[in-house]
Amino acid sequence: MDFQNLNEFFKASNYYPYEEEIISILRRLDRNDDGRLTASELFSGFKALPAKEFKPKDLKALYS
């Protein structure tokens, strides 16, 4: 998955990120710095936090 794939995915999801946001996602998840995400890189970047670390008040702070 590369920049174009991510851009198309977001647009299909009715989300229109800035180019900088897509680049940030790639930089954060792309472990070998080749500009593409492997399935392993993608899935490791979207692992959920353990339930004990999630606090509803944290979510509330994001939207206040």
FENGI-V630975 format. One record per pair of residues at least 24 apart in sequence whose ideal C-beta (glycine too) atoms are under 6 Angstrom apart, sorted by the first residue. I is the first residue (numbers start at 1). J is the second residue. If there is no record, write none. Layout:
BEGIN
i=I j=J
i=I j=J
END
This chain:
BEGIN
i=1 j=37
i=2 j=36
END
